[in-house]
């Protein structure tokens, strides 16, 4: 019975740490870029697009397709960085223990 109480206390502490981490991540912003920095995308910690910056030199009617590809690439870059930060935070929270596959905060 004592072991069960100890385990329940640990679960409660883990839930509090997950809640705190979710709040930290919600306030985080991650920048991604493509085209050598000509296109930049900023994501929130939840993965929502917050801002897109496009160098004016790319605003040409005959290059719209290239611009669209660069925006997608910049968003992918930001998403990759966000995923890496989330994974690092999860590892930190777990104290170096291996995480179950697919475990996510959001």
C-alpha positions as CSV (number, residue, x, y, z in Angstrom):
1,X,0.0,0.0,0.0
2,X,2.9,2.3,0.8
3,X,4.3,1.7,-2.7
4,X,1.0,2.6,-4.3
5,X,0.8,5.9,-2.4
6,X,4.4,6.7,-3.4
7,X,3.5,6.0,-7.0
8,X,0.4,8.1,-6.9
9,X,2.5,11.0,-5.5
10,X,5.0,10.6,-8.4
11,X,2.1,10.6,-10.9
12,X,0.8,13.8,-9.4
13,X,4.2,15.4,-9.7
14,X,4.6,14.3,-13.3
15,X,1.2,15.8,-14.2
16,X,2.2,19.1,-12.6
17,X,5.5,19.1,-14.6
18,X,3.6,18.3,-17.9
19,X,1.2,21.2,-17.2
20,X,4.0,23.6,-16.5
21,X,5.8,22.4,-19.7
22,X,2.7,22.9,-21.8
23,X,2.4,26.5,-20.5
24,X,6.0,27.2,-21.3
25,X,5.6,25.7,-24.8
26,X,2.5,27.7,-25.5
27,X,4.5,30.9,-25.0
28,X,7.4,29.8,-27.1
29,X,8.0,30.9,-30.7
30,X,10.1,29.0,-33.2
31,X,11.5,30.5,-36.5
32,X,12.1,28.6,-39.7
33,X,13.5,29.9,-42.9
34,X,14.1,29.0,-46.5
35,X,15.7,30.5,-49.6
36,X,18.7,31.6,-47.6
37,X,16.5,33.6,-45.2
38,X,14.3,35.2,-47.9
39,X,11.2,33.5,-46.4
40,X,10.7,33.2,-42.6
41,X,7.9,31.5,-40.8
42,X,7.3,31.8,-37.0
43,X,5.3,29.1,-35.2
44,X,3.9,29.1,-31.7
45,X,4.9,26.3,-29.3
46,X,1.6,24.6,-30.3
47,X,2.6,24.6,-34.0
48,X,0.3,27.4,-35.1
49,X,1.7,29.8,-37.8
50,X,2.1,33.2,-36.1
51,X,4.0,35.2,-38.7
52,X,5.3,35.0,-42.3
53,X,8.0,37.3,-43.6
54,X,8.8,37.5,-47.3
55,X,11.7,39.5,-48.7
56,X,10.2,42.0,-51.2
57,X,12.6,40.7,-54.0
58,X,10.4,37.6,-54.1
59,X,7.2,39.4,-54.8
60,X,7.1,38.9,-58.6
61,X,4.0,37.7,-60.3
62,X,5.9,35.1,-62.5
63,X,7.6,33.6,-59.4
64,X,4.5,32.9,-57.2
65,X,5.1,29.1,-57.4
66,X,8.6,29.5,-56.1
67,X,7.4,31.7,-53.3
68,X,4.7,29.2,-52.3
69,X,7.4,26.4,-52.2
70,X,9.6,28.6,-50.1
71,X,6.8,29.3,-47.6
72,X,6.1,25.6,-47.3
73,X,9.8,24.8,-46.8
74,X,10.2,27.5,-44.1
75,X,7.1,26.2,-42.3
76,X,8.6,22.7,-42.4
77,X,11.9,24.0,-41.1
78,X,10.2,25.7,-38.2
79,X,8.1,22.5,-37.5
80,X,11.2,20.4,-37.4
81,X,12.8,22.8,-34.9
82,X,9.7,22.8,-32.8
83,X,9.5,19.0,-32.8
84,X,13.2,18.8,-31.7
85,X,12.5,21.2,-28.8
86,X,9.4,19.3,-27.8
87,X,11.4,16.0,-27.8
88,X,14.2,17.6,-25.7
89,X,11.7,18.9,-23.2
90,X,10.0,15.5,-22.9
91,X,13.4,13.8,-22.4
92,X,14.2,16.4,-19.7
93,X,10.9,15.9,-18.0
94,X,11.3,12.1,-18.0
95,X,14.7,12.4,-16.5
96,X,16.4,10.6,-19.3
97,X,14.1,7.6,-19.3
98,X,13.1,6.4,-22.8
99,X,9.7,7.8,-23.8
100,X,6.9,5.6,-25.3
101,X,6.7,6.0,-29.1
102,X,4.2,8.7,-30.1
103,X,4.1,10.4,-26.7
104,X,3.2,14.1,-27.3
105,X,2.4,17.1,-25.1
106,X,-0.2,18.6,-27.5
